[in-house]
Amino acid sequence: MLNDEICKLRDKLNKSIEKGEDYSVIYELSVQLDELIAKYYNDLKNNKKKLAWIAL
């Protein structure tokens, strides 16, 4: 699930920060995480619209 991917990537990002990895690595992980979070909320919004349509 998308939520699991977000959690795994967040953990990977946190570990790379703790290790003091190169900024470019941290930045790339951060961008990937932002994209997954945006997709999660977009999917959530679309699912709510579908449910509202079905309820009518």
C-alpha positions in Angstrom: 0.0 0.0 0.0 1.0 3.6 -0.5 1.0 4.2 3.2 3.6 1.5 3.7 5.8 3.0 1.0 5.6 6.4 2.7 6.6 4.9 6.0 9.6 3.0 4.5 10.8 6.0 2.6 10.4 8.3 5.6 12.5 5.9 7.7 15.1 5.8 4.9 15.2 9.6 4.8 15.5 9.9 8.5 18.4 7.4 8.6 20.2 9.2 5.8 19.9 12.4 7.7 21.2 10.8 10.9 24.2 9.3 9.0 25.0 12.7 7.6 24.8 11.5 4.0 25.4 13.9 1.1 22.7 16.6 0.7 21.9 15.4 -2.8 20.9 12.0 -1.5 18.7 13.5 1.3 17.2 16.0 -1.2 16.3 13.2 -3.6 14.7 11.1 -0.9 12.8 14.1 0.3 11.4 14.8 -3.2 10.4 11.2 -3.5 8.6 11.3 -0.2 6.8 14.5 -1.1 5.6 12.9 -4.3 4.3 9.8 -2.5 2.5 12.0 0.1 0.9 14.1 -2.7 -0.3 10.9 -4.4 -1.7 9.6 -1.1 -3.8 12.7 -0.6 -4.8 12.9 -4.2 -6.0 9.2 -4.0 -7.8 10.0 -0.8 -9.6 12.9 -2.3 -10.6 11.0 -5.4 -11.9 8.1 -3.3 -14.0 10.5 -1.2 -15.5 11.9 -4.5 -16.3 8.4 -5.6 -18.0 7.6 -2.3 -20.0 10.8 -2.4 -21.2 10.0 -5.9 -22.2 6.5 -4.9 -24.1 7.8 -1.9 -26.3 9.9 -4.1 
